[in-house]
Amino acid sequence: MQNYFDTLNAALDSEGLIDLWPVTASIPYGATVGLAAQGRWLSIYRDERGRYERPVHYATLMADTGLIHLS
């Protein structure tokens, strides 16, 4: 299983999450961001080289949010 991806779309697609991601949202190098959308919480990390880690996601009752910088 691949855990790092060259593009954000490839990372999101690996878990079927492309439709949940805000079109204009980007992730800075070395940062983790999260958001709640459509009953899912997801977080994704972008390393210092610009590669994206496979997103972590799970069901949530949390209201939809914008992008939240976690680190």
C-alpha positions in Angstrom: 0.0 0.0 0.0 1.3 3.4 -1.0 1.5 5.9 1.9 3.0 9.1 0.3 1.8 10.8 -2.9 3.2 13.5 -5.1 -0.1 15.4 -5.4 -2.9 16.3 -3.0 -5.4 14.8 -5.4 -3.6 11.5 -5.5 -3.5 11.3 -1.7 -7.2 12.2 -1.4 -8.1 9.8 -4.2 -6.4 7.0 -2.4 -9.1 7.1 0.2 -12.0 8.3 -2.0 -12.0 11.8 -0.4 -11.6 14.2 -3.3 -15.2 15.4 -3.2 -14.8 16.5 0.5 -11.8 18.8 -0.1 -12.4 22.5 -0.6 -11.2 23.4 -4.1 -9.0 26.4 -3.1 -7.5 24.8 0.1 -3.8 24.1 0.1 -1.4 22.7 2.7 1.9 24.3 3.6 5.1 22.3 3.6 5.6 20.5 7.0 2.0 21.0 8.1 -1.0 18.9 9.1 -4.5 20.2 8.4 -7.9 18.8 9.1 -11.5 19.5 8.3 -15.0 18.1 8.9 -17.2 17.7 5.9 -20.4 15.7 5.1 -20.1 13.7 8.3 -16.4 12.9 7.9 -13.3 14.2 9.7 -10.1 14.0 7.7 -6.6 15.2 8.3 -3.6 15.1 6.0 0.1 15.8 6.4 2.4 17.4 3.8 6.1 16.8 4.4 9.0 19.1 3.9 9.6 17.8 0.4 6.1 18.5 -0.7 4.7 14.9 -0.6 1.3 14.2 0.9 0.7 11.4 3.4 -2.3 9.1 3.0 -5.2 10.9 4.7 -6.7 9.8 8.0 -10.5 9.9 8.1 -13.4 8.7 10.1 -17.1 9.4 10.7 -18.0 12.3 12.9 -21.0 14.2 14.2 -19.1 17.4 14.1 -20.5 20.3 12.0 -18.7 21.1 8.7 -15.7 23.3 9.2 -13.2 25.1 7.0 -9.6 24.0 7.0 -8.0 23.8 10.4 -4.2 24.0 10.7 -3.2 21.4 13.3 0.5 22.0 13.2 
